[in-house]
């Protein structure tokens, strides 16, 4: 599949569900399960203001913003892993034409909370260690482990190291495809940046949906290639004809 095919499939999955996707992604970001770009923009602006006013008394609004950033960081550290699994489940439901709900975010809080925590921590640690060597190996490692949350969301009984190892195996020969797919959103991200970050509320769910399509195609390759020219409805039908995956919790 080409980059534009993943984007078209993502748009097909999101059709009629944009409000739910935007709200769910925003809630996931507040819980640390998604790095929503608009929160990063706001956080960077707050920190830049603090640096400029270094040594001066901070106004109450800026002090409150710093406390909020600290609180969200702690929440993200604790709840981010399990929430990320729930966000993957939400997007997989969208892509598979199943019912996607806000409460998908909390599907793994009961039995698999610490497994989600461990997956996020170990995956992040491995990517960071590779990035300390050089930036490019860090990017390659990030692409290699990108499917691990989807794998665990599909099969929560899977171990942490098994999910990471299976993701690396799935991504062999596909890392460049995944990287270029994400890179193809650069224009949308640039437009979102010019909207003071507000556009990221729609760009991020769009990218997450495309990531779920990428996983779905790798997981159960369709018997027939997608036609060169087809509409979003045909792509959605093409994806829905793939075999059912492991039993979900």
C-alpha positions in Angstrom: 0.0 0.0 0.0 1.0 3.5 -0.7 1.1 6.3 1.9 -2.0 7.9 0.4 -3.8 4.6 0.6 -3.3 4.4 4.4 -4.6 8.0 4.7 -7.6 7.3 2.6 -8.4 4.2 4.7 -8.0 6.3 7.8 -10.4 8.9 6.5 -12.9 6.1 5.7 -12.7 4.7 9.2 -13.1 8.2 10.7 -16.1 9.2 8.6 -19.0 9.9 11.0 -16.7 9.4 14.0 -14.5 12.5 14.0 -16.1 13.9 17.2 -15.6 10.7 19.1 -12.0 10.3 17.8 -11.1 13.9 18.7 -12.6 13.7 22.2 -11.0 10.3 22.8 -7.6 11.3 21.6 -7.7 14.5 23.8 -8.7 12.5 26.9 -6.0 9.9 26.1 -3.4 12.8 25.9 -4.5 14.2 29.3 -3.9 10.7 30.7 -0.6 10.3 29.0 -1.7 7.7 26.5 -1.1 9.9 23.4 1.4 12.7 22.7 -1.2 15.1 21.4 0.7 17.8 19.6 -1.4 20.7 20.8 -0.5 19.9 24.5 3.2 19.9 23.5 2.8 23.3 21.8 1.1 24.8 24.9 3.7 23.2 27.2 6.6 24.5 25.2 5.2 28.0 25.2 4.8 27.9 29.0 8.4 26.7 29.5 9.7 29.3 27.0 7.9 32.1 29.0 9.4 30.8 32.2 12.9 30.8 30.8 12.4 34.4 29.5 11.3 35.5 33.0 14.0 33.5 34.8 14.8 35.3 38.1 11.6 37.3 38.1 8.4 36.6 40.1 6.0 34.5 38.0 2.4 35.6 37.7 -0.2 33.3 39.3 -1.5 32.1 35.9 2.0 30.9 34.8 2.6 29.2 38.2 -0.7 27.4 37.8 0.4 26.3 34.3 3.6 24.9 35.6 1.8 22.9 38.3 -0.6 21.6 35.7 2.3 20.5 33.5 3.8 18.7 36.5 0.5 17.0 37.4 -0.1 15.8 33.8 3.5 14.4 33.7 2.9 12.4 36.8 -0.5 11.2 35.6 1.0 10.3 32.2 3.8 8.3 33.9 1.3 6.2 35.9 -1.7 5.9 33.6 -0.1 6.4 30.1 0.7 2.8 29.3 -2.8 1.3 30.0 -4.4 4.3 28.3 -2.3 3.9 25.2 -3.5 0.3 24.9 -7.1 1.5 25.2 -6.5 4.1 22.5 -5.1 1.4 20.2 -8.2 -0.6 20.9 -10.4 2.4 20.0 -8.7 3.0 16.7 -8.7 -0.7 15.8 -12.4 -0.7 16.4 -12.8 2.2 14.0 -10.6 0.6 11.4 -12.4 -2.8 11.6 -15.9 -1.1 11.4 -16.7 -2.1 15.0 -18.3 0.1 17.6 -15.7 2.5 19.1 -16.5 4.1 22.5 -14.7 6.5 24.8 -14.6 3.8 27.5 -12.3 1.8 25.3 -9.6 3.9 26.8 -10.1 2.2 30.2 -10.4 -1.4 28.9 -7.1 -2.4 30.3 -7.1 -0.6 33.6 -8.3 -3.6 35.6 -6.3 -6.7 34.6 -3.5 -5.3 32.5 -2.7 -1.9 34.0 0.8 -2.7 35.0 1.5 -4.6 31.8 0.6 -1.4 29.9 2.9 0.6 32.2 5.7 -1.9 31.6 5.3 -1.9 27.9 5.4 1.9 27.7 8.4 2.1 30.1 10.5 -0.6 28.4 9.7 0.5 24.9 10.5 4.1 25.7 13.7 3.1 27.4 14.9 1.1 24.5 14.2 3.9 22.0 15.9 6.4 24.3 19.0 4.2 24.6 19.2 3.8 20.8 18.7 7.6 20.3 21.6 8.2 22.7 23.8 6.4 20.2 22.6 8.4 17.2 19.3 10.0 16.2 18.8 7.7 13.2 19.0 4.4 15.2 16.5 5.9 17.7 14.1 6.6 14.9 14.6 3.1 13.5 14.0 1.5 16.9 10.9 3.6 17.4 9.5 2.3 14.1 10.5 -1.2 15.0 8.5 -1.2 18.3 5.6 0.9 16.9 3.3 -2.2 16.6 3.8 -3.4 20.2 0.8 -1.5 21.7 -1.5 -2.7 19.0 -0.3 -6.3 19.5 -0.9 -6.2 23.2 -4.3 -4.4 22.7 -5.3 -7.3 20.4 -3.8 -10.0 22.7 -3.5 -8.7 26.3 -2.1 -12.0 27.5 1.0 -11.4 25.4 4.1 -10.6 27.5 5.9 -7.3 27.3 9.1 -8.6 25.8 7.1 -10.8 23.5 5.1 -7.8 22.2 8.3 -5.8 21.5 10.0 -8.8 19.8 6.9 -9.6 17.7 6.6 -5.9 16.7 10.3 -5.9 15.5 9.6 -9.1 13.5 6.4 -7.6 11.9 8.2 -4.4 11.0 11.2 -6.1 9.3 11.2 -4.7 5.8 8.4 -2.2 6.7 10.1 0.4 8.9 10.7 2.7 5.9 7.1 2.3 4.9 5.9 3.3 8.3 8.3 6.2 8.5 7.3 7.6 5.2 3.6 7.1 6.0 4.0 9.3 9.1 6.2 11.7 7.1 3.3 12.1 4.6 1.4 14.0 7.3 4.0 16.7 7.4 1.9 19.1 5.4 -1.1 18.7 7.7 1.1 19.1 10.8 2.5 22.4 9.3 -1.0 23.7 8.7 -1.9 22.7 12.3 1.1 24.6 13.6 -0.1 27.8 11.8 -3.5 27.4 13.6 -1.8 27.9 17.0 -1.9 24.1 17.5 -5.7 23.8 17.3 -5.5 21.8 14.1 -3.6 19.1 15.9 -6.9 18.1 17.5 -7.9 16.6 14.1 -4.4 15.8 12.7 -3.5 13.5 15.6 -6.6 11.2 15.4 -6.0 11.1 11.6 -2.4 9.9 12.1 -3.5 7.4 14.8 -6.2 5.9 12.6 -3.6 5.5 9.8 -1.3 3.7 12.2 -4.1 1.3 13.1 -4.6 0.7 9.4 -0.9 0.0 9.0 -1.0 -2.6 11.8 -4.2 -4.2 10.4 -2.6 -4.7 7.0 0.6 -6.1 8.5 -1.3 -8.4 10.9 -3.5 -10.0 8.3 -2.3 -9.2 4.8 -5.3 -9.3 2.5 -5.6 -12.0 -0.1 -5.8 -9.5 -2.9 -3.9 -6.2 -3.3 -6.0 -3.0 -3.0 -7.1 -1.7 -6.4 -5.0 1.2 -7.7 -8.0 3.5 -7.9 -10.8 3.1 -5.4 -12.8 5.2 -3.0 -12.8 5.3 0.8 -15.9 3.0 0.9 -14.1 0.3 -1.1 -11.0 0.6 1.0 -13.1 0.2 4.2 -14.7 -2.9 2.7 -11.3 -4.2 1.7 -10.0 -3.9 5.2 -13.2 -5.4 6.8 -12.7 -8.6 4.7 -9.5 -9.5 6.6 -9.7 -12.4 9.0 -10.7 -11.8 12.6 -7.8 -11.4 15.1 -7.2 -12.8 18.6 -9.9 -12.7 21.1 -10.2 -9.3 22.8 -10.6 -8.8 26.6 
